[in-house]
Amino acid sequence: MNIAWWQILLLTLYAGYQIIDELQIYSSMSAPVFAGLISGIIMGDVTAGLLIGGSMQLTILGVGTFGGASRIDANSGTVLATAFSIALGMDPEQAIAAIAVPVASLMIQMDILGRFANTYFAHRIDAHIETMNYKGIERNFLFGTIPWAFSLMVPVFLALTFGGELVQKVVAYLNGDLKWLGDGLSVAGAVLPAVGFAILLHYLPVKKHFAYLVLGFVITALLTTVFGNIQLLGTGVASVVKDFSGIFNALPMLAIALIGFALASLSYKNSQITPHVSSGNQQTSDKGEIEDDEI
């Protein structure tokens, strides 16, 4: 299966859009999981796209940027890994380690190039500020997204257009003479999400909120067991009873998210309560009013 020209065009346009969304629109469509979803829809295999996008999302879960620092471009890595994985029949987990992560790391240089080219419009904005030209400020602010978008669109377009044969040879070699290495990359791709969780837990106040961590793990494990067994039961009954039309879903992640939101809300509410400060016979209430016990 080859990548059609219209698929290359759509994936290239999305590669340029995702950085604009991250800089100005803020619709969350620039997240790796959405990159996998959109790439999967374009390539015709949503499952593989979500698997790669979700894994890359978890991989960079604890990675953040500070100031003007550049970070790995997990979106472009997800787009290329999804496209080549589906087009060449490559194992998604192998594509994560062999394509997505290396591409995401290499694209740091393109991010630096986009920032460097963007300084031209930044200096034009400075000049317009001196003359109070608001239209010129707005216009150059929007123009500043052009070099950033092209810094992603060009490499993605070139990789999709000319990199197919090279990737196909690499995949055939990994699954042939270097099968041990291909299997190792598949294992590494499956482990990468755990690395993202480890980085995130390193920066979170785990010691302070260790009880919530244990509670979340237990709730997830219990619901996984309960709903997993219910799903197996429904599948078994459906295989025996022909007229059985019940649908048993797997673990409801929305339920776990709502439980986590409730616990986070309680924790935030408790942190906002100001403790009473007593001085002699006087006390300070939560609203800052002084109360006298003698009255």
Backbone as numpy.savetxt, mean C-alpha at the origin, in Angstrom:
# Nx Ny Nz CAx CAy CAz Cx Cy Cz
1.28 -15.26 -23.91 0.44 -14.06 -23.91 1.32 -12.81 -23.91
1.11 -11.92 -24.89 1.85 -10.67 -24.97 1.01 -9.53 -24.40
1.70 -8.46 -24.02 1.01 -7.29 -23.49 0.58 -6.43 -24.66
-0.73 -6.20 -24.80 -1.27 -5.44 -25.92 -0.90 -3.96 -25.78
-0.96 -3.26 -26.91 -0.56 -1.85 -26.92 -1.47 -1.01 -26.02
-2.77 -1.34 -26.00 -3.70 -0.55 -25.19 -3.47 -0.81 -23.70
-3.00 -2.03 -23.35 -2.67 -2.31 -21.96 -1.43 -1.52 -21.53
-0.45 -1.44 -22.43 0.75 -0.65 -22.14 0.38 0.82 -21.95
-0.53 1.32 -22.81 -0.95 2.72 -22.73 -1.66 3.01 -21.41
-2.59 2.15 -21.02 -3.35 2.37 -19.78 -2.45 2.27 -18.56
-1.57 1.29 -18.55 -0.66 1.14 -17.41 0.30 2.32 -17.31
0.75 2.83 -18.46 1.64 3.99 -18.46 0.92 5.23 -17.94
-0.32 5.42 -18.37 -1.11 6.57 -17.90 -1.36 6.48 -16.40
-1.62 5.27 -15.91 -1.83 5.13 -14.46 -0.54 5.41 -13.70
0.60 4.99 -14.24 1.88 5.26 -13.59 2.10 6.75 -13.41
1.68 7.55 -14.40 1.79 9.00 -14.26 0.74 9.57 -13.33
-0.45 8.98 -13.34 -1.53 9.50 -12.49 -1.24 9.27 -11.02
-0.64 8.13 -10.67 -0.51 7.78 -9.26 0.35 8.78 -8.50
1.36 9.37 -9.13 2.17 10.35 -8.42 1.41 11.67 -8.29
0.58 12.00 -9.31 -0.25 13.20 -9.21 -1.28 13.05 -8.10
-1.84 11.86 -7.98 -2.80 11.59 -6.91 -2.13 11.73 -5.54
-0.91 11.26 -5.45 -0.19 11.32 -4.17 0.18 12.74 -3.80
0.42 13.60 -4.80 0.86 14.96 -4.53 -0.30 15.95 -4.38
-1.41 15.75 -5.10 -2.44 16.78 -5.16 -3.85 16.28 -4.88
-4.21 15.10 -5.37 -5.62 14.67 -5.32 -5.94 13.97 -4.01
-5.05 13.13 -3.53 -5.17 12.42 -2.25 -6.42 11.53 -2.19
-6.63 10.72 -3.21 -7.78 9.81 -3.23 -7.39 8.39 -2.78
-6.13 8.19 -2.41 -5.58 6.89 -2.01 -5.45 5.92 -3.19
-5.69 6.37 -4.41 -5.53 5.51 -5.57 -4.06 5.29 -5.92
-3.18 5.94 -5.16 -1.75 5.76 -5.40 -1.14 4.69 -4.51
-1.97 4.00 -3.72 -1.48 2.94 -2.86 -1.17 1.70 -3.68
-0.18 0.89 -3.28 0.17 -0.31 -4.05 -0.98 -1.28 -4.24
-1.87 -1.38 -3.25 -2.99 -2.32 -3.39 -3.91 -1.88 -4.51
-4.09 -0.56 -4.69 -4.89 -0.07 -5.81 -4.14 -0.23 -7.12
-2.81 -0.08 -7.07 -2.01 -0.32 -8.27 -2.17 -1.75 -8.74
-2.19 -2.69 -7.79 -2.40 -4.09 -8.15 -3.79 -4.34 -8.68
-4.80 -3.69 -8.06 -6.18 -3.85 -8.51 -6.36 -3.34 -9.94
-5.89 -2.12 -10.18 -6.05 -1.51 -11.51 -5.25 -2.28 -12.56
-4.03 -2.65 -12.22 -3.20 -3.41 -13.17 -3.83 -4.78 -13.44
-4.39 -5.40 -12.40 -5.06 -6.69 -12.59 -6.27 -6.59 -13.48
-7.04 -5.51 -13.32 -8.22 -5.31 -14.19 -7.77 -5.12 -15.64
-6.74 -4.32 -15.85 -6.26 -4.06 -17.21 -5.69 -5.32 -17.84
-4.98 -6.12 -17.07 -4.35 -7.32 -17.60 -5.28 -8.53 -17.61
-6.44 -8.43 -16.93 -7.42 -9.51 -16.98 -7.30 -10.55 -15.89
-6.58 -10.24 -14.80 -6.46 -11.18 -13.69 -6.40 -10.37 -12.40
-7.58 -10.09 -11.84 -7.66 -9.25 -10.65 -7.04 -9.95 -9.44
-7.19 -11.27 -9.36 -6.66 -12.02 -8.21 -5.15 -11.86 -8.10
-4.44 -12.05 -9.21 -2.98 -11.90 -9.19 -2.59 -10.47 -8.89
-3.33 -9.51 -9.44 -3.03 -8.11 -9.17 -3.18 -7.75 -7.71
-4.27 -8.22 -7.08 -4.49 -7.94 -5.66 -3.46 -8.64 -4.79
-3.06 -9.84 -5.20 -2.05 -10.57 -4.42 -0.72 -9.82 -4.42
-0.30 -9.35 -5.58 0.96 -8.61 -5.67 0.83 -7.24 -5.01
-0.28 -6.53 -5.31 -0.47 -5.21 -4.72 -0.60 -5.25 -3.21
-1.37 -6.22 -2.70 -1.52 -6.35 -1.26 -0.21 -6.70 -0.58
0.57 -7.58 -1.20 1.86 -7.95 -0.62 2.82 -6.77 -0.59
2.84 -5.97 -1.66 3.69 -4.79 -1.67 3.21 -3.74 -0.68
1.89 -3.65 -0.50 1.34 -2.72 0.49 1.81 -3.09 1.90
1.78 -4.39 2.20 2.23 -4.85 3.50 3.75 -4.71 3.64
4.46 -4.86 2.53 5.91 -4.76 2.58 6.38 -3.37 2.98
5.70 -2.33 2.48 6.09 -0.95 2.79 5.22 -0.36 3.88
4.54 -1.21 4.63 3.61 -0.74 5.66 4.30 0.15 6.68
5.51 -0.20 7.04 6.23 0.58 8.04 7.24 1.54 7.46
7.21 1.76 6.15 8.17 2.66 5.49 7.51 4.01 5.27
8.12 5.05 5.75 7.58 6.39 5.57 8.63 7.34 5.05
8.21 8.52 4.63 9.14 9.54 4.16 9.13 10.70 5.14
10.25 11.31 5.30 10.39 12.44 6.20 11.00 13.59 5.42
10.30 14.73 5.41 10.80 15.88 4.67 10.79 15.61 3.18
11.92 15.83 2.53 12.02 15.60 1.08 12.65 14.29 0.72
12.65 13.34 1.66 13.30 12.06 1.40 12.55 11.26 0.35
13.27 10.52 -0.46 12.67 9.65 -1.46 12.49 8.26 -0.87
11.46 7.57 -1.32 11.20 6.21 -0.85 11.06 5.29 -2.05
11.05 4.00 -1.78 10.91 3.05 -2.88 9.55 3.22 -3.53
9.52 3.10 -4.85 8.28 3.28 -5.61 7.57 1.93 -5.73
6.82 1.58 -4.69 6.13 0.29 -4.69 5.05 0.22 -5.76
4.51 1.37 -6.16 3.45 1.38 -7.18 3.96 0.92 -8.53
5.06 1.52 -8.97 5.62 1.12 -10.27 6.08 -0.33 -10.23
6.65 -0.75 -9.11 7.03 -2.16 -8.98 5.83 -3.07 -9.06
4.71 -2.66 -8.44 3.49 -3.46 -8.51 2.93 -3.53 -9.91
2.94 -2.40 -10.61 2.41 -2.36 -11.99 3.19 -3.31 -12.89
4.52 -3.21 -12.86 5.35 -4.05 -13.74 5.29 -5.52 -13.33
5.32 -5.78 -12.03 5.26 -7.17 -11.57 3.93 -7.81 -11.95
2.84 -7.07 -11.80 1.52 -7.60 -12.16 1.42 -7.86 -13.66
1.89 -6.89 -14.45 1.80 -7.02 -15.91 2.60 -8.22 -16.40
3.85 -8.36 -15.97 4.69 -9.46 -16.44 4.25 -10.80 -15.85
3.78 -10.77 -14.60 3.33 -12.01 -13.98 2.15 -12.61 -14.73
1.18 -11.77 -15.10 -0.01 -12.25 -15.80 0.31 -12.58 -17.25
1.09 -11.71 -17.90 1.38 -11.91 -19.32 2.24 -13.13 -19.57
3.18 -13.42 -18.67 4.12 -14.52 -18.88 3.80 -15.75 -18.06
2.71 -15.71 -17.30 2.35 -16.85 -16.48 3.31 -17.07 -15.33
3.86 -16.00 -14.80 4.83 -16.09 -13.72 4.13 -16.20 -12.38
4.70 -16.94 -11.45 4.13 -17.07 -10.12 4.13 -15.70 -9.44
2.99 -15.24 -8.90 2.92 -13.89 -8.31 3.93 -13.67 -7.19
4.12 -14.65 -6.33 5.07 -14.48 -5.23 6.50 -14.38 -5.76
6.78 -15.10 -6.83 8.10 -14.99 -7.45 8.26 -13.63 -8.10
7.18 -13.11 -8.69 7.23 -11.80 -9.33 7.47 -10.69 -8.32
6.95 -10.86 -7.11 7.14 -9.85 -6.06 8.63 -9.70 -5.75
9.31 -10.84 -5.53 10.73 -10.79 -5.16 11.63 -10.49 -6.35
11.28 -11.02 -7.53 12.17 -10.88 -8.69 11.96 -9.58 -9.46
10.76 -9.01 -9.42 10.46 -7.82 -10.22 10.04 -6.64 -9.35
9.00 -6.84 -8.52 8.40 -5.72 -7.81 9.39 -5.01 -6.89
10.07 -5.76 -6.04 10.99 -5.14 -5.08 12.20 -4.50 -5.76
12.89 -5.20 -6.70 14.03 -4.53 -7.38 13.61 -3.29 -8.15
12.47 -3.35 -8.86 12.01 -2.19 -9.62 11.68 -1.04 -8.68
11.00 -1.35 -7.56 10.65 -0.32 -6.59 11.89 0.37 -6.04
12.96 -0.39 -5.85 14.20 0.19 -5.34 14.91 1.04 -6.40
14.93 0.55 -7.63 15.59 1.29 -8.71 14.87 2.60 -9.02
13.55 2.62 -8.84 12.77 3.80 -9.17 13.01 4.95 -8.20
13.76 4.71 -7.13 14.15 5.82 -6.24 14.92 6.87 -7.03
15.79 6.41 -7.95 16.59 7.34 -8.75 15.70 8.20 -9.65
14.62 7.62 -10.16 13.70 8.40 -11.00 12.94 9.42 -10.16
12.66 9.08 -8.91 12.00 10.04 -8.03 12.92 11.23 -7.77
14.20 10.96 -7.58 15.17 12.05 -7.40 15.25 12.92 -8.65
15.24 12.27 -9.83 15.27 13.01 -11.09 14.04 13.90 -11.23
12.87 13.37 -10.87 11.64 14.16 -10.94 11.69 15.36 -10.01
12.22 15.17 -8.79 12.35 16.28 -7.86 13.33 17.33 -8.39
14.42 16.86 -8.98 15.43 17.79 -9.50 14.86 18.63 -10.64
14.13 17.98 -11.57 13.55 18.72 -12.69 12.46 19.67 -12.21
11.83 19.37 -11.10 10.74 20.18 -10.59 11.22 21.52 -10.01
12.54 21.63 -9.75 13.05 22.88 -9.19 12.90 24.05 -10.18
12.84 23.75 -11.48 12.63 24.81 -12.48 11.34 25.55 -12.21
10.26 24.80 -11.98 8.97 25.41 -11.72 8.94 26.04 -10.32
9.70 25.48 -9.39 9.76 26.07 -8.05 10.38 27.47 -8.11
11.43 27.66 -8.92 12.05 28.98 -9.06 11.12 29.95 -9.79
10.34 29.45 -10.73 9.36 30.31 -11.40 8.29 30.77 -10.42
7.89 29.89 -9.51 6.92 30.26 -8.49 7.49 31.35 -7.58
8.78 31.21 -7.22 9.43 32.23 -6.39 9.41 33.59 -7.08
9.64 33.59 -8.39 9.63 34.85 -9.14 8.23 35.45 -9.17
7.21 34.63 -9.33 5.83 35.13 -9.36 5.39 35.61 -7.98
5.95 35.04 -6.92 5.61 35.51 -5.58 6.08 36.96 -5.39
7.23 37.27 -5.95 7.76 38.63 -5.83 6.83 39.65 -6.50
6.18 39.25 -7.60 5.28 40.16 -8.33 3.81 39.94 -7.97
3.54 39.07 -7.00 2.17 38.76 -6.57 1.30 38.28 -7.73
1.89 37.50 -8.62 1.16 36.95 -9.75 0.55 35.61 -9.34
-0.66 35.64 -8.80 -1.28 34.43 -8.27 -1.59 33.41 -9.35
-2.00 33.88 -10.52 -2.28 32.94 -11.62 -1.02 32.20 -12.03
0.10 32.93 -12.08 1.35 32.30 -12.43 1.80 31.29 -11.39
1.53 31.59 -10.11 1.87 30.65 -9.04 1.07 29.36 -9.19
-0.24 29.50 -9.42 -1.09 28.32 -9.57 -0.70 27.52 -10.80
-0.42 28.22 -11.90 -0.08 27.54 -13.16 1.22 26.74 -13.02
2.23 27.31 -12.44 3.51 26.60 -12.30 3.44 25.52 -11.23
2.56 25.71 -10.26 2.36 24.64 -9.28 1.81 23.39 -9.96
0.88 23.58 -10.89 0.33 22.45 -11.63 1.34 21.89 -12.62
2.12 22.78 -13.26 3.14 22.32 -14.19 4.20 21.47 -13.49
4.38 21.69 -12.20 5.40 20.95 -11.46 5.15 19.46 -11.41
3.90 19.05 -11.63 3.60 17.62 -11.63 4.05 16.92 -12.91
4.30 17.70 -13.98 4.65 17.09 -15.26 5.96 16.32 -15.19
7.07 16.91 -14.74 8.31 16.12 -14.69 8.21 14.93 -13.74
7.45 15.08 -12.66 7.30 13.97 -11.73 6.53 12.82 -12.38
5.47 13.18 -13.14 4.68 12.15 -13.81 5.50 11.45 -14.89
6.25 12.22 -15.68 7.05 11.62 -16.75 8.21 10.79 -16.20
8.68 11.11 -14.99 9.76 10.32 -14.40 9.30 8.90 -14.09
7.98 8.68 -14.01 7.45 7.34 -13.79 6.88 6.74 -15.07
6.26 7.57 -15.89 5.62 7.06 -17.11 6.66 6.52 -18.10
7.77 7.22 -18.26 8.77 6.81 -19.26 9.39 5.46 -18.93
9.91 5.24 -17.71 10.49 3.91 -17.43 9.47 2.78 -17.47
8.24 3.05 -17.01 7.21 2.00 -17.07 6.88 1.67 -18.52
6.76 2.68 -19.37 6.47 2.45 -20.79 7.59 1.67 -21.46
8.83 2.06 -21.21 9.96 1.37 -21.83 10.07 -0.08 -21.35
9.82 -0.29 -20.06 9.90 -1.64 -19.51 8.82 -2.54 -20.09
7.60 -2.01 -20.22 6.50 -2.81 -20.76 6.67 -3.06 -22.25
7.28 -2.11 -22.95 7.41 -2.22 -24.41 8.58 -3.11 -24.81
9.71 -2.93 -24.16 10.92 -3.63 -24.60 11.42 -4.67 -23.60
10.83 -4.72 -22.40 11.35 -5.62 -21.39 10.68 -6.97 -21.34
9.67 -7.20 -22.16 8.93 -8.46 -22.11 9.79 -9.66 -22.44
10.57 -9.57 -23.51 11.40 -10.70 -23.93 12.48 -11.00 -22.89
13.07 -9.93 -22.32 14.10 -10.13 -21.31 13.51 -10.81 -20.07
12.35 -10.32 -19.62 11.72 -10.91 -18.44 11.31 -12.35 -18.71
10.85 -12.61 -19.93 10.45 -13.98 -20.29 11.64 -14.93 -20.23
12.80 -14.48 -20.70 14.00 -15.31 -20.64 14.44 -15.55 -19.19
14.31 -14.48 -18.37 14.69 -14.62 -16.95 13.77 -15.60 -16.25
12.46 -15.50 -16.53 11.48 -16.40 -15.90 11.75 -17.84 -16.30
12.01 -18.07 -17.61 12.29 -19.42 -18.08 13.56 -19.98 -17.44
14.54 -19.11 -17.25 15.79 -19.55 -16.63 15.60 -19.85 -15.15
14.79 -19.04 -14.48 14.52 -19.26 -13.06 13.75 -20.56 -12.82
12.85 -20.87 -13.75 12.05 -22.08 -13.61 12.72 -23.30 -14.25
13.90 -23.08 -14.82 14.62 -24.18 -15.43 15.89 -24.53 -14.70
17.03 -24.02 -15.22 18.33 -24.34 -14.62 18.48 -23.79 -13.20
17.82 -22.67 -12.93 17.93 -22.06 -11.60 16.62 -22.17 -10.83
16.02 -23.36 -10.88 14.75 -23.55 -10.19 14.89 -23.34 -8.68
16.04 -23.70 -8.13 16.26 -23.49 -6.69 16.21 -22.02 -6.33
16.76 -21.17 -7.24 16.73 -19.74 -6.98 15.31 -19.19 -7.14
14.58 -19.70 -8.16 13.20 -19.27 -8.34 12.32 -19.63 -7.15
12.52 -20.84 -6.62 11.76 -21.23 -5.43 12.14 -20.37 -4.24
13.41 -20.01 -4.15 13.84 -19.14 -3.05 13.23 -17.76 -3.16
13.12 -17.24 -4.38 12.49 -15.93 -4.57 11.01 -15.98 -4.22
10.35 -17.10 -4.52 8.94 -17.25 -4.16 8.76 -17.22 -2.64
9.66 -17.90 -1.94 9.60 -17.89 -0.47 9.86 -16.48 0.06
10.85 -15.81 -0.53 11.17 -14.45 -0.09 10.00 -13.51 -0.34
9.31 -13.68 -1.47 8.15 -12.85 -1.76 7.03 -13.06 -0.77
6.88 -14.30 -0.30 5.84 -14.58 0.68 6.19 -14.04 2.06
7.48 -13.90 2.35 7.91 -13.43 3.67 7.94 -11.91 3.75
8.04 -11.22 2.62 8.20 -9.77 2.62 7.10 -9.03 3.39
5.81 -9.43 3.29 4.79 -8.73 4.10 5.09 -8.77 5.59
5.66 -9.88 6.06 6.02 -9.96 7.48 7.09 -8.94 7.83
7.98 -8.65 6.87 9.01 -7.64 7.10 8.37 -6.27 7.29
7.34 -5.98 6.47 6.63 -4.72 6.61 5.97 -4.58 7.97
5.35 -5.66 8.44 4.75 -5.64 9.77 5.81 -5.43 10.85
6.96 -6.06 10.69 8.03 -5.93 11.68 8.53 -4.49 11.75
8.68 -3.85 10.60 9.12 -2.45 10.58 8.08 -1.56 11.24
6.80 -1.83 10.96 5.72 -1.03 11.55 5.70 -1.19 13.07
5.81 -2.43 13.55 5.79 -2.66 14.99 7.01 -2.04 15.68
8.10 -1.89 14.92 9.30 -1.28 15.49 9.06 0.19 15.84
8.24 0.87 15.05 7.99 2.29 15.27 6.74 2.56 16.12
5.87 1.57 16.25 4.66 1.76 17.05 4.97 1.57 18.54
4.21 2.23 19.41 4.42 2.07 20.87 3.87 0.73 21.36
4.51 -0.36 20.94 4.00 -1.70 21.26 4.05 -1.97 22.76
5.13 -1.55 23.42 5.25 -1.82 24.85 4.13 -1.14 25.63
3.76 0.06 25.20 2.73 0.81 25.91 1.36 0.21 25.69
1.11 -0.31 24.49 -0.20 -0.85 24.14 -0.10 -2.34 23.80
0.70 -3.06 24.57 0.91 -4.47 24.30 -0.40 -5.27 24.42
-1.27 -4.85 25.34 -2.55 -5.55 25.53 -3.40 -5.51 24.26
-3.40 -4.36 23.57 -4.18 -4.25 22.33 -3.60 -5.15 21.24
-2.27 -5.27 21.21 -1.63 -6.15 20.22 -2.04 -7.60 20.45
-2.00 -8.04 21.70 -2.40 -9.41 22.03 -3.88 -9.62 21.73
-4.72 -8.64 22.11 -6.15 -8.75 21.87 -6.47 -8.84 20.38
-5.81 -8.01 19.58 -6.04 -8.05 18.14 -5.63 -9.38 17.53
-4.49 -9.91 17.97 -4.04 -11.21 17.46 -5.03 -12.31 17.83
-5.50 -12.31 19.08 -6.44 -13.35 19.52 -7.75 -13.26 18.77
-8.28 -12.04 18.61 -9.55 -11.87 17.89 -9.42 -12.36 16.46
-8.31 -11.99 15.80 -8.10 -12.44 14.42 -8.01 -13.95 14.33
-7.25 -14.56 15.26 -7.10 -16.01 15.24 -8.44 -16.72 15.48
-9.22 -16.21 16.44 -10.50 -16.84 16.74 -11.48 -16.72 15.57
-11.58 -15.52 15.00 -12.51 -15.34 13.88 -12.06 -16.13 12.66
-10.74 -16.23 12.46 -10.25 -17.04 11.34 -10.65 -18.50 11.51
-10.50 -19.01 12.73 -10.87 -20.41 13.00 -12.37 -20.62 12.84
-13.16 -19.73 13.43 -14.62 -19.89 13.39 -15.14 -19.81 11.96
-14.82 -18.73 11.26 -15.37 -18.56 9.91 -14.71 -19.50 8.91
-13.47 -19.91 9.17 -12.85 -20.90 8.29 -13.56 -22.24 8.37
-13.90 -22.65 9.57 -14.63 -23.92 9.74 -16.05 -23.82 9.19
-16.68 -22.66 9.37 -18.03 -22.49 8.82 -18.00 -22.58 7.29
-16.97 -22.00 6.69 -16.85 -22.06 5.23 -16.63 -23.49 4.76
-15.80 -24.24 5.48 -15.59 -25.65 5.14 -16.89 -26.45 5.30
-17.64 -26.13 6.35 -18.92 -26.81 6.57 -19.89 -26.52 5.43
-19.97 -25.25 5.03 -20.86 -24.89 3.93 -20.46 -25.56 2.63
-19.16 -25.64 2.37 -18.68 -26.32 1.15 -19.02 -27.80 1.18
-18.86 -28.43 2.37 -19.19 -29.85 2.49 -20.67 -30.12 2.30
-21.52 -29.28 2.88 -22.97 -29.46 2.73 -23.39 -29.24 1.29
-22.79 -28.22 0.64 -23.14 -27.92 -0.75 -22.75 -29.07 -1.69
-21.69 -29.80 -1.34 -21.27 -30.92 -2.18 -22.19 -32.14 -2.03
-22.96 -32.19 -0.95 -23.85 -33.32 -0.71 -25.28 -33.00 -1.11
-25.77 -31.83 -0.72 -27.15 -31.42 -1.00 -27.15 -30.56 -2.25
-27.80 -31.02 -3.28 -27.79 -30.30 -4.56 -28.54 -28.98 -4.50
-29.64 -28.95 -3.73 -30.46 -27.74 -3.68 -29.95 -26.72 -2.67
-28.83 -27.01 -2.02 -28.29 -26.09 -1.02 -27.69 -24.87 -1.72
-28.17 -23.69 -1.37 -27.72 -22.46 -2.04 -27.09 -21.46 -1.08
-26.82 -21.89 0.16 -26.22 -20.99 1.13 -24.80 -20.61 0.77
-24.43 -19.39 1.09 -23.09 -18.89 0.81 -22.41 -18.56 2.13
-21.29 -19.20 2.40 -20.54 -18.94 3.62 -19.24 -18.23 3.24
-19.12 -17.00 3.69 -17.95 -16.21 3.37 -16.80 -16.53 4.31
-15.62 -16.13 3.90 -14.43 -16.34 4.72 -14.36 -15.27 5.81
-13.19 -15.11 6.41 -13.01 -14.19 7.52 -13.43 -12.77 7.14
-14.37 -12.16 7.87 -14.81 -10.80 7.55 -13.80 -9.77 8.06
-12.94 -9.32 7.20 -11.93 -8.35 7.61 -12.56 -7.04 8.04
-13.75 -6.73 7.50 -14.43 -5.50 7.91 -14.79 -5.56 9.39
-15.19 -6.75 9.87 -15.53 -6.90 11.28 -14.30 -6.66 12.15
-13.16 -7.20 11.74 -11.92 -7.00 12.50 -11.53 -5.51 12.48
-11.70 -4.86 11.33 -11.37 -3.44 11.24 -12.27 -2.61 12.16
-13.55 -2.95 12.22 -14.47 -2.21 13.08 -14.13 -2.43 14.56
-13.74 -3.65 14.92 -13.32 -3.91 16.30 -12.07 -3.08 16.64
-11.13 -3.05 15.72 -9.93 -2.25 15.93 -10.26 -0.77 16.04
-11.20 -0.30 15.22 -11.61 1.11 15.28 -12.26 1.43 16.62
-13.08 0.51 17.13 -13.74 0.72 18.42 -12.70 0.80 19.54
-11.74 -0.12 19.53 -10.69 -0.10 20.56 -9.84 1.16 20.46
-9.55 1.59 19.24 -8.76 2.81 19.06 -9.54 4.03 19.56
-10.85 4.04 19.33 -11.68 5.15 19.79 -11.70 5.22 21.32
-11.82 4.05 21.95 -11.81 4.02 23.42 -10.47 4.51 23.96
-9.38 4.06 23.33 -8.06 4.48 23.76 -7.87 5.99 23.60
-8.35 6.52 22.49 -8.22 7.97 22.25 -9.07 8.76 23.24
-10.28 8.27 23.51 -11.17 8.95 24.45 -10.57 8.97 25.85
-9.97 7.86 26.25 -9.35 7.79 27.58 -8.14 8.71 27.67
-7.43 8.86 26.57 -6.24 9.72 26.59 -6.59 11.20 26.66
-7.84 11.54 26.28 -8.27 12.94 26.30 -8.82 13.38 27.64
-9.06 12.41 28.55 -9.61 12.75 29.86 -8.50 13.32 30.74
-8.73 14.54 31.25 -7.74 15.20 32.11 -7.93 14.74 33.54
-6.90 14.22 34.19 -7.06 13.75 35.56 -7.34 14.90 36.53
-8.09 14.57 37.58 -8.39 15.56 38.60 -7.13 15.92 39.36
-6.94 17.20 39.60 -5.80 17.69 40.36 -6.32 18.30 41.64
-5.97 17.71 42.75 -6.48 18.19 44.04 -5.44 19.04 44.73
-5.89 20.09 45.39 -5.02 20.97 46.16 -5.78 21.41 47.40
-5.44 20.81 48.55 -6.15 21.12 49.78 -7.58 20.64 49.71
-8.53 21.56 49.87 -9.94 21.22 49.81 -10.55 21.53 48.45
-9.70 21.90 47.48 -10.20 22.27 46.17 -9.82 21.21 45.15
-10.68 21.01 44.15 -10.41 20.07 43.07 -10.69 20.74 41.74
-9.95 20.32 40.73 -10.15 20.83 39.38 -10.89 19.79 38.58
-12.04 20.11 38.04 -12.85 19.18 37.28 -12.30 19.03 35.88
-12.91 18.11 35.09 -12.46 17.89 33.71 -12.62 19.12 32.86
-13.57 19.98 33.19 -13.82 21.18 32.39 -12.99 22.37 32.87
-12.13 22.15 33.87 -11.29 23.23 34.35 -11.93 24.07 35.44
-13.09 23.65 35.94 -13.76 24.41 36.99 -13.25 23.96 38.35
-13.13 24.90 39.25 -12.65 24.62 40.60 -13.84 24.35 41.51
-13.80 23.21 42.18 -14.88 22.84 43.07 -14.37 22.82 44.50
-15.20 23.23 45.44 -14.82 23.26 46.86 -15.60 22.21 47.61
-14.89 21.28 48.25 -15.57 20.22 48.98 -16.32 20.74 50.20
-15.90 21.92 50.71 -16.51 22.42 51.92 -17.88 23.04 51.65
-18.15 23.38 50.41 -19.42 24.05 50.11 -20.50 23.01 49.86
